[in-house]
Amino acid sequence: MKRWNKKARPLLAGTKYGNIIKVWCPYCKTHHMHGWENDASDSDASPRVAHCDRDSPFYDSGYYITIEPKAYR
């Protein structure tokens, strides 16, 4: 089984605040903010251009963002 695809983009999960999603960047060790459409489902994933500096591995490829799943009780 192939476990890594060099062309694959990472998926960053974040918290939605209205039409904004805040995701934690493991490279920059900070949050990045992106727009999020209000009609998008919480299970949708959307490609984004990275807000990282040029040294980031995400800079050229970007990443996908999604809403962090809520914990079930």
Protein Blocks (a to p, Z undefined) as FASTA:
>chain_A
ZZbdfkbccddddddehjaccdddfklopacdddddfkbcfkbccddddfbdfkbmklmn
opaddddddddZZ
